[in-house]
Amino acid sequence: MHRVGIRPSQIHEYMVQCSGGYSEVGYMRRDVENVVASQKRKQLQDFDSESCIAYLNGKKSSDPSFYFEYTIDDEHRLGDIFWCDGGCRADYAIFGDVIAFDTTYRTNAYLKPLVVIVGINHHYKTTIFGFALLTAETEQAYTWLLVTFLHAMEGKHPKAVLTDGDKAMRKAISTTLPQSIHRLCCWHLERNAQSNVGRTEFTADFKDCMLYTKDHQDFQDKWDAMVRKHQVESNEWVKKMYVDRNLWAEPYFKWQFLGGMRSTQRCEGFNAFLNYYVNRKLRLIEFVDQIDRLMSKQREMEGKDDFDSSYGSPVLCTHLRQYEQQAGEIYTKSMFEKVRTELNKEGLLFIKGYVDDISTRTYSIGEFRKANKEWKVVFHHQTKLAACQCQLLERLGIPCSHSYTVLKAEDVQSIPECMQLMRWLKTAKINNPPQNDDQAEKVYMSKLVRIGLVNAACKSLQYLAGNSLKAYKEAMKGIHSLTLRLQSMSLTTTEQDFERNPDVI
Ligand SMILES: [Zn+2]
């Protein structure tokens, strides 16, 4: 009846008449509307969209932790679409403190802006949290995306968000993620500086103001000098940028953990890949399939990074061997390099003096041949925390050179646990179960995370086993005996797991 144009309310009335009364018909008007709506969804007019949804449905049935959501517009066409897999959700539980919305691929074959939500993993590399194709760049579309994303991630909000500064996106973030710090991407700002003022020298000065200012006064001085030098007092873009300075100037983010992220464009290989596929006229389903391959490839690379970090110990080369050795053992390879740089810098520092308090001692640290430089480091006797004024620990999550001078003076034998950020350690994905106050959420999420983590761990295995026939045989033998052992433990899922999401079972 609906197919020939009869409205749900009329269908219901007709059925009531045929069956002899409202109580006889066996369902409500609302039920008819629901059936009609679900049929509408099935009858997407666009065959490509339809097969794309079917493809994602297929993925969902083979991977219970796969998540996707879409909208249908009034003309039965596919609207906005968001998807991510169990690996993304597991990674977000651990590395979701800072996220970036990469919307570089605005114009593409589908006429839908592609949004890639990314973060940084323990190897300091880009990790993907989800993809979305939106119908339009409106506040409404971005709000839908953010709400859907949070739903997929069990409501966990990021501490900081990086975007390219799109107005609609900014509004959506301020209402949906009101607690998250928002920073604009420095790569986009630099590009905008060039296109709005059009002088390379100005762009360089602007970059200097944006990234290399110590504090608010330093920023103000540099900004004033730059505006005078280039005579851009009346430039609208420059004026607007000054008003919005709390969204992009370094001194405003001194205390904020951003995991070293300043730009939404972190991974060049990744961008090149997307550029290639976004602009070829692939059908939507082919595109989604290609993105799937990209994800597998990225995970395989992570497996290789895990392997590289786990084997072989670095040659110790700093004067603080004890800390360096410990750092080599606990940090991933790329983070260890950053820790080592700080250890090396310590060689030029010295203690100028200190002041005692009840539970703390505040050191003044100087640097060789830099008479005007001084840092204050507060050492807490009980926790062994050395908190430095330079805030590197807060911003990047690794101890700074100044704090090593203090740890050394206090005869602290190893980098204190309170100064190690879990997300940078080799064990980030092993010893880092997500913390959530809600018990039911915890049980459900930890199951998803376990599935995702086992998946990630297997990538490392795949990488190694693929190397030779011998490795392959050894791996298969191991998998077989491990599977038997797990089966004999006859592990069962808890009731809470079942209640929360029967699909997982
Ligand atoms: Zn410091």
Boltz pocket constraint, residues with backbone or C-beta under 6 A from the ligand:
constraints:
  - pocket:
      binder: B
      contacts: [[A, 375], [A, 388], [A, 389], [A, 390], [A, 391], [A, 392], [A, 400], [A, 401], [A, 402], [A, 403]]
      max_distance: 6.0
